Amino acid sequence: MKPMPDKMARLFEINRSLTQSLNLEVILPQLVQDAFRLINNADTTILYTLREDGLLHFSHGVGVDEEHMKQVKFKPGESLTGQVFLSKEGVVVQGDEFREYMETMSEENYSHFLKGVFHREIKSGIVIPLLYNEDCIGVLVVDNFDKDVQFTEEEYQLLEVVADQAAIAIMNSKLYQEVKRKNEELSYSLEIHHRFTKILLEGRGASFILETISNILQTPVEYSEDQPDAGFTFPIINANELYGYFTLQKPIESLSTIDKAALEHAATALSLEIVKRNTLFEKELHEIEEQFHDLLNGSRMKRGALRKFSLDEDSRVICMIIDSKSAPIWESHTMLQKEKLVRSLKQIVSRFCKTQVIFTKADQMVVLMAGEIKRLETLAEELRGAIQINHSIAIGIGREVSIQELSQSYREATEAAAYCKKLKGKTYVTYSELGAERLWLNTDQNLLDKFVSDKLGALFKMEKEYRETLQTFITENKSHKKTAELLHIHPNTLTYRLRKVESNLGIDLNKNEDWINMVLAFQIYYYLKC
């Protein structure tokens, strides 16, 4: 039997030893040793602590085979240790009770536990929960393998005091380690911040930002405007606007907190670099618009300025206007949408024309093309496909003119786009394909309304069948046979209807002037109706 020391002195000594360090690797072994020395009849002392996986893991022990005990992981409620963890109440038990609770152990835990205590049979024991703020953070166990020894209530109370002191010491240590960890993360985060700030100040560019974050994370990091795989991408956001994504070769969730913080710093740096690039892009667009402003308004452009765009005074150009039939092509509050759109258009146009200039004017895109232009209609279709994601667009294409007559092609493209906006199901119109429509594109709408009213007003007061009859007769270019067939009426009925229309309108469809007026009136009517 061990000699009985002064118990109170030992408790003070234990308390002092537990407060001398904040390192768990020092505190926990010391706790187990002190508990072992405090209880005279202790053959083993074992400390189990709760881990993040929700299991009670062997932490330290005296009188056991630690290699085997490290394999023991009790679920809450498993064995007497797990039961005390759940109930949060300590117990003094005898061997029979121990054996009953051991039957609740998993096969693996049972095997490792027996090997850990060298296959000895437990005769009595004290099992105490480590409680902190009503939460159980671990369990302290003292076992005896001598059948003639029984633990006393005094020893239980002593061990309970030790457990309370230990719980406080453990939590203080964890809190200290958490504060230390956060300070280290903050220090590292500031270091990363300074690295990326230096990159921005030195103007090293986006590629160096990507290289730096790749080195920090020890994995390749690339930039993507789109989101290929949500699990492997990290959004780059600044001022509530999405600038793209970092793409990694491992899941974002696998990164540590400090690595995610590094990604945040890199994202901020890259977003600022993108803002800088966009600012230069907007400046370039504005300069191009200013340089072509005089040409678009009928003035000449200096030869040196033309050469910047691979043009000269002998160049022949076509102007194309891209507009939207509804909402603007790009949203003014988004910084990158216009830039992405212009770069996409340049890429498409370059496949059809070697020399091109693209800039914006108000809410429209202006495309100037020079030299040999391949498949103009195909180009318009590809532009429609690139832009018309959320918008119905209208493309107007002017005629080919000399560079000094650019204002004429620009005006034609503008008028063609305006006309295209009125047409359903059509996304582009070339000015050269317009017929009489050219005459009223710039005519005051009130005059057009009056012309339609004067020529067709009486017809609109008649039954609907008379308007359909005249419209079909005009569409079929005065063919009585085709008109009757399309309307499914007898030729005599057609003749009757036409004569009644002529009578009500005071016209003679055989006279060229009256015929032309009817054709124009219907064309203007449907133009205004669009």
PEWO-V755276 format. One record per helix or strand of 3 or more residues. SS is the DSSP state (2 for helix, 1 for strand). FROM is the first residue (numbers start at 1). TO is the last residue. Records with the same first field share a line. If there is no record, write none. Layout:
# PEWO-V755276
SS = FROM-TO + FROM-TO
This chain:
# PEWO-V755276
2 = 7-18 + 24-38 + 66-69 + 79-87 + 95-102 + 107-116 + 153-202 + 206-217 + 230-232 + 252-254 + 257-296 + 303-307 + 337-349 + 376-387 + 403-421 + 431-433 + 437-441 + 445-460 + 464-475 + 480-487 + 491-505 + 512-529
1 = 44-50 + 56-62 + 91-94 + 124-132 + 135-144 + 221-224 + 233-238 + 241-248 + 316-324 + 355-361 + 364-370 + 393-397 + 428-430
